[in-house]
Each structure stands twice: as C-alpha cells, then as structure tokens.
Amino acid sequence: MDKTELLLQELTEANGVSGYEGEVRQIIAHEMQSLTDTIEYDKMGSIIGVKTGSAESPRVMIISHMDEIGFMVKEITSDGYIKFLPLGGWWGHLAMGQRMRIITAKGPVLGVVGSQPPHMVPMEDRKKVIEIKDMYIDVGAQKKYDIKKKLGIKVGDPIVPDSKFTIMGNPKMYMSKAFDNRVSCAIVLDVLRKLQRIKHANTVLGSASVQEEVGLRGAQTAAYLGNPDVCIIVDTGIARDMPPEGMDRDERLGAGPAVLIYDAVMIPNLKLRDLVIETAESKKIPYHLAYMERGGTDGGPVHKTRAGVPSIVVGPPVRYIHTHNSILNRTDYDNTIKLLVEIVKKLNDRTVKSFTKD
C-alpha cells in the first residue's frame, strides 16, 4: 500500500464513534505535528492545526469531522445480551446480523447483532423494518456467564462496526467503514502536506471536529476557537451510481469532488461557490454539483459563527455512507486535494473580503 492507503487504513480502522473520538484525534495530532506551526484544542475535543503562510490573514478553516456513526451500550440484560442505542443516523435493517466491537476498559469485545433465521420469520414480519431499540448484541452469552465481570462491558461503552479497510479487485476502489468522514480527515492532512511546498497568502486552520453525527456539535466550538474568515467544509458526497438509478448519475464515483449547492442547514456563500467552480474548470479538475435535501454538515454551525463565515462544502462522492462498508474511488480523493489546494492559493485578503461585499 502507498502512504495514502496506509493513512486511510489507520484512520478508518480506528475506533471513534461520536463522543469517543480519542483514537482518531491522536492519529491526526501525530500527523499534524510536522505539518503545522501550532496545534490547538477546543474543550469538546476538536483539533485545529495552524499553518501560517505569507500572511496572517485571512484565516482559512478547512474542517472535517472525525467521528463515525456507531452505537452505545444502554442496557445489559439479566441473561447477558447487550441492548444498544444509535449514535448517528442508522436504518435498522443495516445493523441486523452485523459484527460489532464493544470498546471496554479491558479492550474490544466482539459480538453480533442477533437476528432470527428466515425459517422463523412470518411473511408479514419480513416486510417490516426492525427498530434498533428492539435489537440486541450477542457477545457469547450463556447462562451463569457474567459478561460484566468476565468481559468488562459496562453501560455507556461505545460500539463500533467491525470492518477493515480493503483495496478492492478494482485497485482504484477502496471499501471501509467510517469513510464518512475519515476520508475527509485524510484529505485535510494531505492538503496541509501539499501546502508545505506552496506559497499561500493566508493562515490555514486544518481542523477535525467531534460529534458531527449527533448534531454538528464540535464544529460550533471549533469555529469559535479558530475564528475563521472563510471555511471549506470537507465531507463525503452521496454517490448515486448504483441500481436503480444507474451509472449515468452526475453524483457518481470518478466524477470528481462534489460541490454542495444546498443542504438542510446551509446555503453556501454564492461568491465562494462560484470561485470553487471557476477554479475547478480553469484547472481542468473534474467536479460535480450536488445537493442534500435532508441532513447537514459542519457548515451549519460554522457559517453562523460570530458575525458569520462564508462557507462551502466540498468532498469526494462515496457509496453506501452510514453503513458498515462504504466505497471510495481514489481518483476522487486525489482530485479533491488538487481542488482544495488551488482554492487555498486564491484565498488572499482581498478575495475573501469580496465574498461579503455587494
């Protein structure tokens, strides 16, 4: 594997559901030590690496979130089964029969979300979506086997999907859990890496936020701490090039980074949006326009910080987000980095001030 693949493997295989991002933060902090001038933390656990260019202002925030969707132990039944609650958005059927890691003080404990064999499920019940509140995890429960004592499982322990980073048969395609949004954390780090050799008339704030999947929480405190003049939110686009819609969709793997024209919590700054599009077209970097009618990104709290922050969401399209296994195309990853570096080079004081002038 090359350096990018090794970084993606390390980031995606780390345990970091919302509120429990410590492993991911340690990886990012280690990488940032050689890429930034200083590292700052807010009091929720978000991290900001400060890279000063040839000018101290404007302050350009490039932010991704480091948490992944997962679960939390909410109850341990008398017969040793684990009841759990979701951290982030899940569709119930996606969890059935899946392997899970419960992260305890004694180490990870492997289990499986229990499911009935199809032979035992009445036809009318097969059409229903089973709710997560009705599910349980089996960690090898048996009568008189005390899983609390033997395995160290406690209420409040985080639960992470058990899935490995995999290079697929098509070597441009990667499959893993947590691409939403660890792929963007890797992109932020690689943008900082590229900027080591490139002149930029601004200060870049390479940021990774916590608790995005449970309400865009860490971005609010990170943006207050960083006090940016402009912000690029890096998050995964939603690829739609699978049945029944097919390969002809604009939002497909290989189409380059998605540029969001709308999501449920933010309409981007229009002049910044136009600069992103003009930059992509002038540099012949493939891109596509996208929208998200439900759900939002860290742009929601960031663009409302203090007196307001011109903001835009850009990121690679990914298939099957919010599942145990998503698929990413490497060329989209590389093109997102190219586009963001070219944008940062243009974000001088005059250009950024123009975003908020008529």
C-alpha positions in Angstrom: 0.0 0.0 0.0 1.1 3.6 -0.6 1.2 6.3 2.0 -2.3 7.5 1.3 -3.7 3.9 1.6 -1.9 3.4 4.8 -3.2 6.7 6.2 -6.8 5.8 5.2 -6.4 2.3 6.8 -5.2 3.8 10.0 -7.9 6.4 10.2 -10.8 4.2 9.2 -9.9 1.3 11.4 -9.6 3.5 14.5 -12.5 3.3 16.9 -14.1 6.7 17.0 -17.9 6.9 17.3 -19.5 10.2 18.3 -18.3 11.3 21.7 -15.5 8.8 21.8 -13.1 10.2 19.2 -9.8 9.9 21.2 -8.1 7.3 19.0 -8.7 9.3 15.8 -7.6 12.6 17.4 -4.3 11.0 18.5 -3.6 9.9 14.9 -4.5 13.4 13.5 -2.4 15.2 16.1 0.6 13.0 15.4 0.3 13.8 11.7 -0.2 17.5 12.3 3.0 17.8 14.4 5.1 18.0 11.2 2.6 19.9 9.1 1.5 22.8 11.2 3.1 25.6 13.4 0.8 25.0 16.4 -2.0 22.7 17.4 -5.0 23.9 19.4 -7.9 22.0 21.0 -11.3 23.2 22.0 -12.9 22.0 25.2 -15.1 19.4 23.4 -12.1 17.6 21.8 -12.0 19.1 18.3 -8.5 19.8 17.0 -7.0 22.7 14.9 -3.6 22.7 13.3 -2.5 26.2 12.4 -0.3 26.7 9.3 0.7 30.3 8.7 1.6 31.2 5.1 3.0 34.5 3.8 0.2 36.4 5.6 -1.6 36.0 8.9 -5.0 36.8 7.4 -7.4 35.8 6.2 -7.8 32.7 8.4 -8.9 29.9 6.2 -10.5 27.0 8.0 -10.6 23.5 6.3 -12.7 21.3 8.6 -13.8 17.7 8.6 -15.4 15.7 11.3 -13.6 12.8 12.9 -16.5 10.9 14.4 -18.2 7.9 12.8 -21.7 6.5 13.3 -22.0 3.7 15.8 -23.8 2.7 19.0 -23.6 2.8 22.8 -24.4 0.2 25.4 -27.6 1.2 27.1 -28.5 -2.0 29.0 -27.1 -5.4 29.8 -30.0 -7.9 30.2 -30.1 -10.4 33.0 -29.2 -13.2 30.6 -26.2 -11.4 29.1 -27.4 -9.7 25.9 -26.5 -6.1 25.1 -29.2 -3.6 24.3 -27.8 -0.5 22.5 -28.8 2.9 21.2 -27.6 4.6 17.9 -25.0 7.3 17.7 -25.8 8.9 14.3 -28.3 8.0 11.6 -28.9 4.3 11.0 -31.5 2.4 9.0 -32.5 -0.5 11.2 -32.1 -3.3 8.7 -28.4 -2.4 8.0 -27.4 -3.5 11.5 -29.0 -7.0 11.5 -26.5 -9.8 11.6 -23.5 -7.5 11.6 -20.3 -7.9 13.7 -19.7 -5.2 16.3 -16.8 -4.3 18.6 -17.7 -3.1 22.1 -14.8 -1.0 23.3 -14.3 -1.7 27.0 -11.7 -0.7 29.6 -10.3 -4.3 29.2 -10.2 -4.0 25.4 -12.5 -4.6 22.5 -15.2 -7.4 22.7 -16.5 -8.9 19.5 -20.3 -9.6 19.1 -23.0 -9.9 16.5 -26.4 -8.2 16.2 -28.8 -11.0 16.8 -31.3 -11.9 14.1 -33.9 -14.6 13.6 -33.3 -17.2 10.8 -35.7 -16.6 7.9 -37.4 -20.0 8.6 -38.8 -18.5 11.8 -39.9 -15.1 10.5 -43.6 -14.9 9.4 -44.1 -13.4 5.9 -45.8 -10.3 7.1 -42.9 -9.6 9.5 -40.4 -9.8 6.7 -41.8 -6.6 5.3 -41.2 -4.6 8.5 -38.1 -2.6 9.4 -36.9 -3.8 12.8 -36.1 -0.8 15.1 -32.8 -0.6 16.8 -34.5 -0.4 20.2 -35.7 -3.9 19.6 -32.3 -5.3 18.7 -29.5 -6.8 20.8 -25.9 -7.8 20.5 -24.8 -11.3 21.4 -21.2 -11.5 22.8 -21.4 -15.2 23.5 -23.9 -15.0 26.3 -24.6 -18.2 28.3 -26.4 -19.0 31.5 -24.3 -18.2 34.5 -21.6 -16.5 32.4 -21.2 -13.0 33.9 -20.2 -10.8 30.9 -19.9 -7.7 33.0 -17.3 -9.4 35.3 -15.6 -11.6 32.7 -15.6 -9.1 29.7 -15.7 -5.8 31.4 -18.7 -4.5 29.5 -20.4 -1.5 31.0 -23.4 0.7 30.2 -22.0 3.7 28.3 -19.3 1.7 26.4 -19.1 2.7 22.7 -19.9 0.1 20.0 -18.1 0.2 16.6 -18.9 -1.7 13.4 -16.3 -4.4 12.8 -15.0 -3.7 9.3 -11.5 -3.5 7.8 -10.1 -1.1 5.2 -9.9 -3.1 1.9 -8.4 -2.4 -1.5 -10.9 -4.0 -3.9 -10.4 -6.0 -7.0 -10.5 -2.8 -9.0 -7.5 -1.2 -7.2 -8.9 2.3 -7.6 -11.8 1.3 -5.3 -11.5 1.2 -1.5 -14.0 -0.2 0.9 -14.2 0.5 4.6 -16.3 1.7 7.5 -16.1 5.3 8.6 -15.2 6.9 5.2 -17.8 9.4 6.4 -15.8 11.2 7.4 -12.3 9.9 7.9 -11.6 10.1 4.2 -12.0 13.9 4.7 -9.7 13.9 7.7 -7.1 12.4 5.5 -7.8 15.0 2.8 -7.3 17.8 5.3 -3.9 16.3 6.3 -2.8 15.9 2.7 -3.8 19.4 1.9 -1.6 20.6 4.8 1.1 18.4 3.4 0.9 19.9 -0.1 1.0 23.4 1.4 4.5 22.8 2.8 5.8 23.5 -0.6 3.3 26.1 -1.9 3.1 29.8 -1.2 -0.3 30.9 0.3 -1.2 34.4 1.4 -3.3 33.3 4.4 -3.3 31.2 7.6 -4.8 27.8 7.2 -6.6 26.1 10.1 -6.7 22.4 9.4 -9.4 21.2 11.6 -11.2 18.0 12.7 -14.4 18.2 14.7 -16.1 15.9 17.2 -19.8 14.8 17.4 -20.9 15.9 13.9 -23.1 12.8 13.5 -25.2 13.6 16.6 -25.9 17.3 15.9 -23.0 19.1 14.4 -21.7 19.9 17.9 -17.9 20.1 17.7 -17.8 22.4 14.7 -19.6 25.1 16.7 -16.8 25.3 19.4 -14.0 24.7 16.9 -15.2 27.6 14.7 -15.5 29.9 17.8 -11.9 29.0 18.8 -10.5 29.3 15.3 -12.4 32.4 14.3 -12.1 31.9 10.6 -12.7 34.4 7.8 -13.7 31.7 5.4 -14.4 28.0 5.6 -14.2 24.9 3.4 -16.1 22.0 5.0 -14.8 18.7 3.7 -17.4 16.0 3.8 -18.4 13.0 1.8 -20.8 13.4 -1.2 -23.5 10.8 -1.6 -22.8 8.7 -4.7 -25.9 7.5 -6.5 -24.4 5.4 -9.3 -26.0 2.1 -8.3 -29.3 0.4 -9.0 -32.0 1.6 -9.6 -30.6 4.9 -10.7 -27.6 3.5 -12.6 -24.2 4.8 -13.7 -25.3 7.9 -15.6 -25.9 10.0 -12.5 -23.7 13.1 -12.0 -23.2 12.0 -8.4 -21.0 9.0 -9.3 -17.6 7.6 -8.3 -15.0 9.0 -10.6 -16.9 12.3 -11.2 -14.6 14.3 -9.0 -15.4 16.2 -5.8 -19.0 17.1 -5.0 -19.6 20.9 -4.6 -22.8 21.3 -2.5 -25.2 23.9 -3.7 -27.6 23.2 -0.8 -28.0 21.1 2.3 -30.6 21.3 5.1 -28.6 23.5 7.3 -26.6 25.8 5.0 -26.8 27.5 1.6 -23.2 28.3 0.6 -21.8 31.7 0.1 -22.5 32.3 -3.6 -19.3 34.1 -4.5 -17.2 31.4 -2.8 -19.3 28.8 -4.6 -18.6 30.5 -7.9 -14.8 30.7 -7.1 -14.7 26.9 -6.4 -16.5 26.2 -9.7 -14.3 28.6 -11.7 -11.1 27.1 -10.1 -12.1 23.5 -10.9 -12.9 24.4 -14.5 -9.8 26.6 -15.1 -7.6 23.8 -13.7 -9.5 21.1 -15.5 -10.2 19.3 -12.3 -13.4 17.2 -12.6 -16.2 18.1 -10.2 -20.0 17.9 -10.0 -22.7 19.9 -8.3 -24.7 18.1 -5.6 -27.4 18.8 -3.0 -28.7 17.2 0.2 -32.3 17.8 0.9 -32.2 16.1 4.3 -29.3 16.2 6.7 -26.5 18.7 7.0 -22.8 19.1 7.6 -20.5 21.1 9.9 -21.1 24.1 7.7 -24.4 24.6 9.6 -22.8 25.9 12.8 -19.6 27.2 11.2 -21.3 29.7 8.8 -23.3 31.2 11.7 -20.2 31.7 14.0 -19.7 35.2 15.4 -20.6 37.7 12.6 -20.8 34.9 10.0 -18.3 32.9 7.9 -18.5 32.5 4.1 -18.6 28.7 3.7 -18.8 25.9 1.2 -19.0 22.1 1.4 -16.6 20.1 -0.9 -15.8 16.4 -0.8 -15.4 13.1 -2.7 -18.5 11.1 -3.5 -18.9 7.8 -1.5 -21.3 4.9 -2.0 -23.2 3.5 1.0 -22.4 6.0 3.7 -23.9 5.3 7.1 -23.3 1.6 6.7 -20.6 -0.9 7.8 -18.9 -0.7 4.4 -18.7 2.3 2.0 -16.8 2.5 -1.3 -14.5 5.3 -2.4 -12.7 6.0 -5.7 -9.1 7.0 -5.2 -9.2 9.5 -8.2 -11.9 11.4 -6.4 -9.7 11.6 -3.3 -6.8 12.9 -5.3 -8.9 15.4 -7.3 -10.4 16.8 -4.1 -7.0 17.6 -2.7 -5.9 19.2 -6.0 -9.0 21.4 -6.0 -8.7 22.5 -2.3 -5.0 23.4 -2.7 -5.8 25.6 -5.8 -8.6 27.3 -3.8 -6.4 28.0 -0.8 -3.8 29.6 -3.1 -6.5 32.1 -4.2 -7.9 33.0 -0.8 -5.9 36.2 -0.1 -7.3 39.0 2.0 -8.8 40.9 -1.0 -10.6 37.8 -2.4 -12.1 36.8 1.0 -13.3 40.3 1.7 -15.1 40.3 -1.7 -17.3 37.4 -0.6 -19.3 39.7 1.7 -19.4 42.8 -0.5 -22.2 43.5 -3.0 
